[in-house]
Every structure is written in C-alpha cells, then in structure tokens.
Amino acid sequence: MKKLMIGIFALLFAASCTNDEKNNATVRMYLTDAPAAYEEVLINIVDVQYHVEDDMEKADTSEAGWVSIDFVNDGIYNLLDFTNGLDTMLAEASIPEGKLTQVRLVLDDEGNQLLKDGVYHDLVTPSAQSSGLKLQVNKTLDAGVMYEMWIDFDAARSIVVTGNGKHILKPVIRVFTEATSGAISGVVSPVESSPYIMSISQDLDTVSTYADTSSGKFLIGGLSNGSYTVVVEPDSGFSPVTIEDVPVYVGEVTELDTTFIATE
C-alpha cells in the first residue's frame, strides 16, 4: 500500500495585509489519534471545509456557508502514525472572525482501508464521501489571533464490524482548539498620514503593517505573550509616534486608543 509522504506547511507573515485579511483569524488543523489494535487505519482525505454560520439547523441541511480550505495536505493518512502525542498538520485556513461552528473532512471513495492480521479490508464510509465527516467546533475566533485545532480520532472505537464481515468507519472524533497568539489593533488619525506601523518585542522581533487608507484602522496579529513597543511612522510632513509597554496576551486583541499624528 502506497502511503502518503506528509508535507509541512510554512506560515509566512506578510509585512502588510488586505482589508479582508485584517478581519480574519488563522487556524492550523492537526490530525492525531488514539492507539488501536490494528496495523493500519487508512483514510483518504480529499477536502477539508469549515462553516461559520450560526444557524446550525441550516448547516446540517444545506451547503450554505461551507467553505473549502485552500491549503490542505490531502491524501492517504495512516491514523496510527499519529498516536501517543504525535500529530501532523492537515490544513491551514484564514477564516473570518466570528463563530466557527463546524469542520468537516471529505473522504474519497477509494483508499480507505483497515490492515488487520496482515490483510487489508475496505472501510465503508458512506456519509464521508457525500457530505463529509462533520465535527462540532463552536469556537469564537478573533481577527489577528492564531489558533491550533486538533482533530482527534479514536480509531479503536471508530471501526464497526458487521455480521457479514464488512468493516464500517463510524468515526468517534473530538476536536479541541487552542489560541496560540495575540494581536494589537488601533486607529490612526489623520488617515492622510499613511503610517507604517511596527510592533517591536522586547527581543527586538518586529511585525509590521500599514493602516487602512480609508478608516485608519490597523491590526498586527501573530504576536506572542509579552510587552511591545508600537512605532507609528507616517509620511513626510507628519511626526512619528512611539507607544511603550503595550501588553499582548495569547487569545486576546489589545486595542489601543486612537493615535493622533501631528504635523511637523
């Protein structure tokens, strides 16, 4: 059986972002599993989708609100490769802030198998091919914050053997999510100053962005716990501003008072 060589995503933080990106959170999704008395449990993942609609009844009966993630390590996974604390990154998504209600894994018709006593058995997964394995998340996401999510299979409890020897995948899965970064947001005035804004950590690591050209709003995400210096560098004709001791906490967005920029 050919196994998937699992790749690793590299997350690149841009020096500036679009208006849409400023309203998004980043979610990294990992696949993990509990041990089971099989040699292999193979699932063939072809798509990962998320749902941000609050109307759960509509989410269960309609395709409305479901979005496929662009960056997915699709392919065949042996769940038993990721037991006892091991995991692998499955997907990374930029998701609008708000309530993330559900995630679902869509499986291919082929490539889902169980290896037991040296013999492969096809796994029947009727719901996974058509509508996906739906996982309840119900996590409120804040823009600029990074989250890590673990999709935790229990392979031992997920395989059902029928009387005629058919093997059915009825997944027992739990999902847990953890915020891993914080953010700084604010507004600069006047917007005509077109400022470049930097957050500088105590270790002198710098993350930067530009203020929105119409509203003056800015957001710097992906920051770890700590105290930061925020430096606002406007166009010529305006005076720079430095804000000391800005606290950042994982899972939170620190909102600054409006920064007024004086003319030189």
Phi, psi and omega per residue, in radians:
M1 nan 2.188 3.121
K2 -1.318 2.252 -3.117
K3 -1.812 2.691 3.133
L4 -1.323 2.291 2.965
M5 -1.486 1.979 -2.960
I6 -1.452 2.191 3.134
G7 -1.512 3.033 3.138
I8 -2.155 2.245 3.086
F9 -1.353 2.516 2.988
A10 -2.007 2.131 -3.133
L11 -1.563 2.187 3.140
L12 -1.928 2.124 3.067
F13 -1.540 2.112 -3.136
A14 -1.405 2.689 3.121
A15 -1.235 -0.438 3.061
S16 -2.449 2.856 -3.107
C17 -2.472 2.850 3.126
T18 -1.362 2.961 3.117
N19 -1.067 -0.688 -3.139
D20 -1.117 -0.746 -3.104
E21 -1.104 -0.515 -3.130
K22 -1.175 -0.321 3.128
N23 -1.741 0.218 -3.049
N24 -1.962 2.672 2.942
A25 -1.843 2.737 3.054
T26 -1.821 2.276 3.140
V27 -2.166 2.143 3.007
R28 -1.776 2.275 -3.096
M29 -1.948 2.254 -3.115
Y30 -2.034 2.606 3.097
L31 -1.867 2.259 3.097
T32 -2.493 3.026 -3.015
D33 -2.728 2.796 2.983
A34 -1.704 2.635 -3.124
P35 -1.040 2.688 3.104
A36 -2.583 2.779 -3.061
A37 -1.503 0.900 3.063
Y38 -2.296 2.852 3.052
E39 -1.415 -0.669 3.115
E40 -2.604 2.544 2.928
V41 -2.247 1.875 -3.014
L42 -1.823 2.258 3.014
I43 -2.221 2.469 -3.068
N44 -1.866 1.706 -3.074
I45 -1.540 2.177 -3.136
V46 -1.936 -0.280 -3.116
D47 -2.788 2.595 2.998
V48 -2.241 2.268 -3.073
Q49 -2.233 2.745 3.067
Y50 -2.259 2.839 -3.092
H51 -2.374 2.205 -3.102
V52 -2.005 0.182 -3.122
E53 -1.451 2.406 -3.109
D54 -1.350 -0.384 -3.106
D55 -1.371 1.620 -3.045
M56 -1.168 -0.564 3.130
E57 -1.113 -0.714 3.115
K58 -1.183 -0.639 3.139
A59 -1.109 -0.558 -3.111
D60 -1.409 -0.313 -3.032
T61 -2.079 0.019 -3.031
S62 -2.502 2.767 3.034
E63 -1.492 -0.069 -3.120
A64 -1.070 2.334 3.048
G65 1.583 -0.181 -3.140
W66 -1.461 2.344 -3.111
V67 -2.255 2.255 3.067
S68 -1.357 2.420 3.133
I69 -1.427 2.365 -3.095
D70 -1.246 -0.705 -3.014
F71 -1.807 1.598 -3.105
V72 -2.219 2.301 2.991
N73 -1.462 1.344 -3.094
D74 -1.326 2.852 3.136
G75 2.359 -2.956 -3.073
I76 -1.595 2.189 3.121
Y77 -2.002 2.333 2.925
N78 -1.577 1.871 -3.056
L79 -1.007 -0.503 -3.066
L80 -1.346 -0.056 2.995
D81 -1.330 -0.203 -2.990
F82 -2.182 0.885 3.134
T83 -1.866 2.945 3.063
N84 0.940 0.840 3.046
G85 1.589 -0.108 3.095
L86 -1.450 2.628 3.068
D87 -2.633 3.035 3.055
T88 -2.514 2.541 -3.136
M89 -1.304 2.167 -3.117
L90 -1.652 -0.713 -3.046
A91 -2.762 2.791 3.027
E92 -2.404 2.310 -3.029
A93 -2.370 2.535 2.946
S94 -1.766 1.932 -2.940
I95 -2.070 2.340 3.124
P96 -0.984 2.500 3.117
E97 -1.042 2.657 -3.086
G98 2.304 -2.803 -3.064
K99 -1.602 2.000 3.017
L100 -1.450 1.923 -3.007
T101 -1.549 -0.788 -3.054
Q102 -2.529 2.728 2.944
V103 -2.244 2.563 3.053
R104 -2.409 2.528 3.086
L105 -1.805 2.216 3.103
V106 -1.801 2.188 -3.106
L107 -1.806 2.643 3.060
D108 -1.284 2.845 3.080
D109 -1.207 -0.448 -3.079
E110 -2.103 2.833 3.064
G111 1.601 0.030 3.092
N112 -1.707 1.918 -3.004
Q113 -2.505 2.814 3.084
L114 -2.153 2.290 3.075
L115 -1.866 2.032 -3.124
K116 -2.398 2.224 -3.123
D117 0.931 0.666 3.078
G118 1.375 0.099 -3.107
V119 -2.092 2.306 3.089
Y120 -1.489 2.386 3.071
H121 -2.169 2.346 3.076
D122 -1.160 2.437 3.063
L123 -1.722 2.166 3.101
V124 -1.470 2.136 -3.114
T125 -2.347 1.155 -2.991
P126 -1.045 -0.719 -3.082
S127 -1.318 -0.489 -3.052
A128 -1.209 -0.589 -3.130
Q129 -1.288 -0.691 -3.024
S130 -1.450 -0.873 -3.061
S131 -2.102 -0.132 3.116
G132 1.583 2.771 3.044
L133 -1.428 1.896 -3.044
K134 -1.511 2.265 -3.097
L135 -2.095 2.211 3.109
Q136 -1.345 2.251 -3.136
V137 -2.032 -1.045 3.105
N138 0.914 0.986 -3.139
K139 -2.101 2.242 3.079
T140 -1.438 2.193 -3.094
L141 -1.817 2.394 3.065
D142 -1.805 2.410 3.105
A143 -1.038 2.439 3.099
G144 1.502 -0.123 -3.113
V145 -1.761 2.462 3.072
M146 -1.717 2.399 3.135
Y147 -2.170 2.559 2.997
E148 -2.009 2.342 -3.084
M149 -2.179 2.299 3.102
W150 -1.909 2.199 3.056
I151 -1.715 1.832 -2.924
D152 -1.846 1.761 3.081
F153 -1.316 2.596 2.906
D154 -2.012 1.530 -3.021
A155 -1.065 -0.626 -3.099
A156 -1.088 -0.599 -3.122
R157 -1.673 -0.072 -3.037
S158 -1.668 -0.151 -3.129
I159 -1.821 2.153 3.102
V160 -2.010 2.226 3.114
V161 -1.808 2.135 -3.122
T162 -1.428 3.037 -3.122
G163 -1.109 -0.493 3.134
N164 -1.652 0.253 3.042
G165 1.488 0.143 3.109
K166 -1.359 2.456 3.134
H167 -1.834 2.137 -3.070
I168 -2.023 2.342 3.066
L169 -1.583 1.911 3.034
K170 -2.090 1.474 -2.901
P171 -1.049 2.337 2.923
V172 -1.844 1.906 -3.003
I173 -2.345 2.424 2.960
R174 -2.089 2.670 -3.135
V175 -2.173 2.270 3.036
F176 -2.312 2.500 -2.995
T177 -2.207 2.504 -3.109
E178 -2.433 2.263 3.035
A179 -1.283 2.402 -3.092
T180 -2.149 0.065 3.101
S181 -2.690 2.962 3.064
G182 -2.160 -2.965 -3.079
A183 -2.700 2.843 3.032
I184 -2.164 2.301 3.094
S185 -2.284 2.821 3.128
G186 -3.111 -3.014 3.136
V187 -2.389 2.398 3.057
V188 -1.951 2.597 3.139
S189 -2.513 2.347 0.043
P190 -1.453 2.732 -3.111
V191 -1.189 -0.374 -3.129
E192 -1.141 -0.249 3.138
S193 -1.288 -0.255 3.083
S194 0.777 1.005 -3.009
P195 -1.357 2.610 2.966
Y196 -1.732 2.239 -2.972
I197 -2.081 2.262 -3.116
M198 -2.137 2.430 2.941
S199 -1.887 2.215 -3.065
I200 -2.097 2.113 -3.119
S201 -1.378 3.019 3.106
Q202 -1.142 -0.400 3.073
D203 -1.558 0.128 3.109
L204 1.225 0.336 2.968
D205 -1.312 2.388 -3.043
T206 -2.129 2.296 3.003
V207 -2.192 2.378 -2.994
S208 -2.411 2.907 3.119
T209 -2.812 3.097 3.001
Y210 -1.968 2.662 3.045
A211 -1.296 2.622 3.074
D212 -1.069 2.355 -3.016
T213 -1.268 -0.287 -3.139
S214 -1.822 -0.613 -3.077
S215 -1.870 -0.336 -3.071
G216 1.402 0.064 -3.110
K217 -1.356 2.618 3.040
F218 -2.524 2.730 3.089
L219 -2.569 2.239 3.081
I220 -2.032 1.969 -3.070
G221 -1.887 -3.117 3.092
G222 1.260 0.510 -3.087
L223 -1.748 2.493 3.096
S224 -1.509 2.963 3.076
N225 -0.949 2.486 3.053
G226 2.613 -3.071 3.116
S227 -1.871 2.333 -3.038
Y228 -2.169 2.677 2.940
T229 -1.829 2.209 3.121
V230 -1.802 2.152 -3.128
V231 -1.984 2.173 3.131
V232 -1.890 1.985 -3.103
E233 -1.975 1.788 -3.102
P234 -1.494 3.101 3.053
D235 -1.108 2.929 3.096
S236 -1.057 2.544 -3.076
G237 1.727 -0.183 3.111
F238 -2.150 2.694 -3.093
S239 -1.635 2.382 3.090
P240 -1.180 2.763 3.140
V241 -2.265 2.395 3.071
T242 -2.120 2.264 3.134
I243 -2.038 2.043 -3.070
E244 -1.597 2.762 2.938
D245 0.960 0.907 3.070
V246 -1.572 2.024 -3.095
P247 -1.400 2.489 3.060
V248 -2.235 2.346 3.135
Y249 -2.193 2.412 3.122
V250 -1.018 2.299 3.121
G251 1.521 0.022 -3.113
E252 -2.238 2.752 3.043
V253 -1.961 2.060 3.096
T254 -1.457 2.052 -3.109
E255 -1.734 2.152 3.109
L256 -1.525 2.680 2.977
D257 -1.134 2.798 3.120
T258 -0.976 2.297 3.120
T259 -1.666 1.963 -3.141
F260 -1.628 2.232 -3.065
I261 -1.840 2.136 -3.107
A262 -1.537 2.725 3.036
T263 -1.399 2.671 3.130
E264 -1.358 nan nan
